[in-house]
């Protein structure tokens, strides 16, 4: 079926000489060799005939998504608040093409190479190192953001991220994170056990546990350490929020006050209904280095 010709184009055609020859000054390019009913059939033809403004149904180039990178640590209260209350809710409300999120769990940790193996010391202790590694391994195994982000949200919104190990099928073992052995078993928390079962039952819990306990988890944390240390400007606290490749105090404050409002303002494409509201500003918080 031929595309519907907008009324504006039909009106323009009415001014064109018989035989669809184009008269000068009527808004259609003299080089347009296409019949009027095809003027809005493609962006190339509309451009050749210089009638793009009269073809509202033409597809337009997709706007680039807002790029957001969150540098955080699993037990930092301010990080958990931002991830649960701002980032996850904004992600749910907006279409995928509007927002692209990168999560980097590491934060204010420090790493050192001991006999060829990476050891990590975290701001909130070994428990936090373990939480960081669990989430890094979840991302590694799940690959797809829409698969692992709800699980991370579930873990971070629980009473204890590390007690949620049962949700990823931890095995009885005691790997060393830093200088302190960390048990991989914890009291059962029924709500936590459901994180993986509800949000990503297709993930192999054994593979995630093996990642946490093995060399893969340490390699993932080393990579996150490198990404964090490469920040410019260097991070001074977490959560450290980078938007479209930039971090400023203003962007940080806006993101923590109303991430939805910030993304809606920055996105250059069509705005969904969710962009109609805004939240009252609040004072940003963080875990200082």
SEBA-46440 format. One record per residue (C-alpha): y, z, x; residue in one letter. Coordinates in steps of 0.001 Angstrom, whole numbers, plus 500000, padded with zeros to 6 digits. Layout:
N
@north:Y, up:Z, east:X, type:A
...
! end
This chain:
289
@north:500000, up:500000, east:500000, type:X
@north:503464, up:499146, east:501334, type:X
@north:505686, up:502144, east:502067, type:X
@north:508208, up:503129, east:499408, type:X
@north:511654, up:501805, east:500242, type:X
@north:514368, up:504475, east:499904, type:X
@north:517209, up:503790, east:497464, type:X
@north:519668, up:503738, east:500359, type:X
@north:517790, up:500843, east:501911, type:X
@north:517563, up:499011, east:498585, type:X
@north:521303, up:499347, east:498199, type:X
@north:521708, up:497928, east:501671, type:X
@north:519434, up:495029, east:500801, type:X
@north:521597, up:494227, east:497796, type:X
@north:524449, up:493513, east:500183, type:X
@north:522387, up:491211, east:502368, type:X
@north:522697, up:487465, east:501966, type:X
@north:519985, up:485613, east:500010, type:X
@north:516796, up:485111, east:501951, type:X
@north:517207, up:488524, east:503633, type:X
@north:519452, up:487121, east:506319, type:X
@north:521677, up:489862, east:507642, type:X
@north:525410, up:489634, east:507276, type:X
@north:527548, up:491122, east:510065, type:X
@north:528915, up:494625, east:509574, type:X
@north:526447, up:495678, east:506895, type:X
@north:524629, up:498257, east:509004, type:X
@north:521480, up:496236, east:509747, type:X
@north:520935, up:494834, east:513231, type:X
@north:521263, up:491026, east:513460, type:X
@north:518049, up:491034, east:515502, type:X
@north:516058, up:492522, east:512610, type:X
@north:513395, up:489944, east:511748, type:X
@north:511459, up:492136, east:509302, type:X
@north:511498, up:491874, east:505504, type:X
@north:513305, up:494716, east:503769, type:X
@north:510168, up:496311, east:502386, type:X
@north:509006, up:496973, east:505970, type:X
@north:512204, up:498488, east:507342, type:X
@north:510943, up:502040, east:506848, type:X
@north:507303, up:501342, east:507639, type:X
@north:507474, up:502601, east:511232, type:X
@north:509934, up:504272, east:513626, type:X
@north:509978, up:501137, east:515827, type:X
@north:510875, up:498786, east:512986, type:X
@north:513498, up:501166, east:511602, type:X
@north:515040, up:501384, east:515064, type:X
@north:514994, up:497598, east:515496, type:X
@north:516783, up:497197, east:512175, type:X
@north:519040, up:500213, east:512822, type:X
@north:518217, up:501871, east:509507, type:X
@north:516661, up:505134, east:510797, type:X
@north:519228, up:507201, east:508918, type:X
@north:518165, up:505609, east:505649, type:X
@north:514450, up:506346, east:506085, type:X
@north:513927, up:510084, east:505436, type:X
@north:510154, up:509700, east:505141, type:X
@north:509773, up:508488, east:508727, type:X
@north:507851, up:510872, east:511015, type:X
@north:510096, up:512480, east:513596, type:X
@north:509078, up:513581, east:517097, type:X
@north:507608, up:517064, east:516963, type:X
@north:509861, up:519794, east:518287, type:X
@north:508591, up:521701, east:521295, type:X
@north:507187, up:525147, east:520476, type:X
@north:508945, up:528266, east:521662, type:X
@north:507053, up:529465, east:524745, type:X
@north:506620, up:533232, east:524956, type:X
@north:504822, up:535094, east:527751, type:X
@north:504130, up:538802, east:527370, type:X
@north:503524, up:540823, east:530534, type:X
@north:502130, up:544164, east:529428, type:X
@north:499638, up:546946, east:530057, type:X
@north:497064, up:548085, east:527552, type:X
@north:498061, up:551754, east:527197, type:X
@north:501850, up:551488, east:527415, type:X
@north:503132, up:552736, east:524017, type:X
@north:506057, up:550306, east:523952, type:X
@north:503748, up:547399, east:524815, type:X
@north:501366, up:548309, east:522039, type:X
@north:504234, up:548646, east:519578, type:X
@north:505654, up:545235, east:520435, type:X
@north:502270, up:543499, east:520386, type:X
@north:501202, up:545054, east:517087, type:X
@north:504480, up:545226, east:515171, type:X
@north:506386, up:542188, east:516430, type:X
@north:504197, up:539668, east:518240, type:X
@north:501151, up:539681, east:515999, type:X
@north:503117, up:539689, east:512750, type:X
@north:505353, up:536839, east:513968, type:X
@north:502309, up:534831, east:515024, type:X
@north:500778, up:535295, east:511571, type:X
@north:503935, up:534203, east:509784, type:X
@north:504716, up:531062, east:511771, type:X
@north:502793, up:527789, east:512097, type:X
@north:501016, up:527115, east:515374, type:X
@north:503421, up:524381, east:516401, type:X
@north:506368, up:526808, east:516453, type:X
@north:505159, up:529440, east:518909, type:X
@north:502948, up:529302, east:521994, type:X
@north:501973, up:532736, east:523363, type:X
@north:500608, up:533724, east:526774, type:X
@north:499278, up:537261, east:527291, type:X
@north:499142, up:538770, east:530781, type:X
@north:497607, up:542277, east:530773, type:X
@north:498494, up:543956, east:534078, type:X
@north:501963, up:545470, east:533863, type:X
@north:502959, up:548056, east:536456, type:X
@north:499542, up:548168, east:538105, type:X
@north:498922, up:547801, east:541824, type:X
@north:496048, up:546080, east:543567, type:X
@north:494520, up:546365, east:547002, type:X
@north:491699, up:544596, east:548749, type:X
@north:489000, up:546996, east:549919, type:X
@north:486179, up:545444, east:551937, type:X
@north:486697, up:542083, east:550233, type:X
@north:486851, up:543475, east:546697, type:X
@north:489913, up:544015, east:544543, type:X
@north:490651, up:547538, east:543355, type:X
@north:493362, up:548352, east:540848, type:X
@north:495487, up:551396, east:540143, type:X
@north:497330, up:551475, east:536851, type:X
@north:500375, up:553339, east:535598, type:X
@north:498453, up:555181, east:532898, type:X
@north:495339, up:555752, east:534969, type:X
@north:491860, up:554205, east:535233, type:X
@north:491541, up:554048, east:531459, type:X
@north:494390, up:551585, east:531326, type:X
@north:492855, up:549430, east:534079, type:X
@north:489728, up:549258, east:532005, type:X
@north:491695, up:548289, east:528898, type:X
@north:493512, up:545562, east:530819, type:X
@north:490214, up:544162, east:532059, type:X
@north:488596, up:544240, east:528625, type:X
@north:491411, up:542176, east:527196, type:X
@north:491426, up:539764, east:530144, type:X
@north:487683, up:539242, east:529706, type:X
@north:488107, up:538719, east:525958, type:X
@north:490580, up:535941, east:526669, type:X
@north:488324, up:534431, east:529310, type:X
@north:485271, up:534334, east:527059, type:X
@north:486978, up:533347, east:523804, type:X
@north:489245, up:530661, east:525305, type:X
@north:490926, up:529983, east:521946, type:X
@north:494061, up:532060, east:521304, type:X
@north:493476, up:532298, east:517566, type:X
@north:490043, up:533785, east:518318, type:X
@north:490954, up:536472, east:520840, type:X
@north:494432, up:537533, east:519710, type:X
@north:493271, up:539211, east:516476, type:X
@north:490646, up:541131, east:518499, type:X
@north:493284, up:542298, east:520987, type:X
@north:495537, up:543266, east:518088, type:X
@north:492672, up:545292, east:516637, type:X
@north:492010, up:547032, east:519956, type:X
@north:495680, up:547803, east:520582, type:X
@north:496314, up:549095, east:517077, type:X
@north:493422, up:551578, east:517260, type:X
@north:493651, up:555180, east:518382, type:X
@north:492331, up:554316, east:521857, type:X
@north:491895, up:550914, east:523451, type:X
@north:489106, up:552045, east:525770, type:X
@north:487169, up:553844, east:523063, type:X
@north:487016, up:550453, east:521437, type:X
@north:484609, up:549397, east:524190, type:X
@north:481842, up:549800, east:521683, type:X
@north:483383, up:546875, east:519870, type:X
@north:482671, up:544616, east:522832, type:X
@north:479172, up:545834, east:523505, type:X
@north:479680, up:547815, east:526698, type:X
@north:476549, up:548796, east:528592, type:X
@north:475951, up:552174, east:530267, type:X
@north:477369, up:551715, east:533747, type:X
@north:480130, up:553055, east:535961, type:X
@north:482131, up:550385, east:537770, type:X
@north:484924, up:551474, east:540075, type:X
@north:488497, up:550713, east:539045, type:X
@north:490654, up:551934, east:541882, type:X
@north:488988, up:554959, east:543419, type:X
@north:487765, up:556446, east:540148, type:X
@north:484487, up:555513, east:538460, type:X
@north:485093, up:554587, east:534825, type:X
@north:482262, up:555029, east:532311, type:X
@north:481679, up:552030, east:530101, type:X
@north:480336, up:554060, east:527224, type:X
@north:482478, up:555957, east:524767, type:X
@north:482140, up:557909, east:521517, type:X
@north:481546, up:555590, east:518640, type:X
@north:484673, up:554814, east:516646, type:X
@north:483592, up:553056, east:513447, type:X
@north:486873, up:551184, east:512904, type:X
@north:486936, up:550060, east:516528, type:X
@north:483337, up:548839, east:516446, type:X
@north:484363, up:546414, east:513729, type:X
@north:487049, up:544644, east:515807, type:X
@north:484756, up:542011, east:517233, type:X
@north:482493, up:541918, east:514202, type:X
@north:485380, up:541195, east:511831, type:X
@north:487655, up:538979, east:513905, type:X
@north:485316, up:537145, east:516278, type:X
@north:481640, up:537705, east:515436, type:X
@north:480740, up:534498, east:517254, type:X
@north:481646, up:535960, east:520669, type:X
@north:478824, up:537158, east:522888, type:X
@north:479397, up:540872, east:523476, type:X
@north:476999, up:540857, east:526406, type:X
@north:479016, up:538203, east:528228, type:X
@north:482230, up:540165, east:527734, type:X
@north:480583, up:543340, east:529043, type:X
@north:479202, up:541446, east:532053, type:X
@north:482689, up:540133, east:532785, type:X
@north:484161, up:543641, east:532656, type:X
@north:481475, up:545034, east:534942, type:X
@north:481299, up:542133, east:537396, type:X
@north:483319, up:540046, east:539802, type:X
@north:484777, up:537855, east:537066, type:X
@north:486789, up:540701, east:535585, type:X
@north:488204, up:541645, east:538992, type:X
@north:489132, up:538010, east:539656, type:X
@north:490899, up:537776, east:536298, type:X
@north:492880, up:540922, east:537045, type:X
@north:493802, up:539598, east:540494, type:X
@north:495138, up:536437, east:538872, type:X
@north:497186, up:538526, east:536415, type:X
@north:498528, up:540519, east:539353, type:X
@north:499652, up:537293, east:541025, type:X
@north:501305, up:536028, east:537837, type:X
@north:503115, up:539332, east:537383, type:X
@north:504282, up:539569, east:540984, type:X
@north:505582, up:535978, east:540805, type:X
@north:508040, up:536806, east:538014, type:X
@north:511636, up:535829, east:538726, type:X
@north:513497, up:538061, east:538245, type:X
@north:510853, up:540680, east:539143, type:X
@north:509833, up:542811, east:536203, type:X
@north:511372, up:546266, east:535978, type:X
@north:509410, up:547569, east:532994, type:X
@north:506886, up:546513, east:530403, type:X
@north:506697, up:544941, east:527939, type:X
@north:508399, up:542186, east:529955, type:X
@north:509099, up:539228, east:527720, type:X
@north:509714, up:535718, east:529031, type:X
@north:511002, up:533153, east:526525, type:X
@north:510988, up:529458, east:527378, type:X
@north:510544, up:530341, east:531031, type:X
@north:513463, up:532789, east:531148, type:X
@north:513898, up:536542, east:531060, type:X
@north:517279, up:538089, east:530353, type:X
@north:518292, up:541473, east:528993, type:X
@north:519640, up:539721, east:525913, type:X
@north:516418, up:537806, east:525206, type:X
@north:514385, up:540973, east:525765, type:X
@north:516530, up:542960, east:523339, type:X
@north:516438, up:540206, east:520719, type:X
@north:512667, up:539818, east:520997, type:X
@north:512032, up:543544, east:520620, type:X
@north:514512, up:543853, east:517767, type:X
@north:513284, up:540868, east:515752, type:X
@north:510954, up:538405, east:517416, type:X
@north:510649, up:536393, east:514219, type:X
@north:514410, up:535942, east:514051, type:X
@north:514591, up:534939, east:517719, type:X
@north:511828, up:532326, east:517459, type:X
@north:513345, up:530902, east:514275, type:X
@north:516725, up:530550, east:515976, type:X
@north:515307, up:528909, east:519096, type:X
@north:512919, up:526469, east:517429, type:X
@north:514510, up:523021, east:517076, type:X
@north:512197, up:521662, east:514402, type:X
@north:511993, up:522250, east:510681, type:X
@north:512017, up:525929, east:509749, type:X
@north:509329, up:527437, east:507497, type:X
@north:510117, up:529786, east:504635, type:X
@north:509313, up:532784, east:506856, type:X
@north:512493, up:532079, east:508824, type:X
@north:514645, up:533011, east:505846, type:X
@north:514673, up:536758, east:506569, type:X
@north:515621, up:538992, east:509458, type:X
@north:515146, up:542552, east:510598, type:X
@north:517717, up:545167, east:511483, type:X
@north:518222, up:545555, east:515252, type:X
@north:516591, up:548454, east:517023, type:X
@north:516926, up:549878, east:520492, type:X
@north:514335, up:548290, east:522827, type:X
@north:512033, up:550608, east:524734, type:X
@north:509644, up:550186, east:527641, type:X
@north:507536, up:551769, east:530391, type:X
@north:509628, up:551804, east:533570, type:X
@north:508077, up:551006, east:536914, type:X
! end
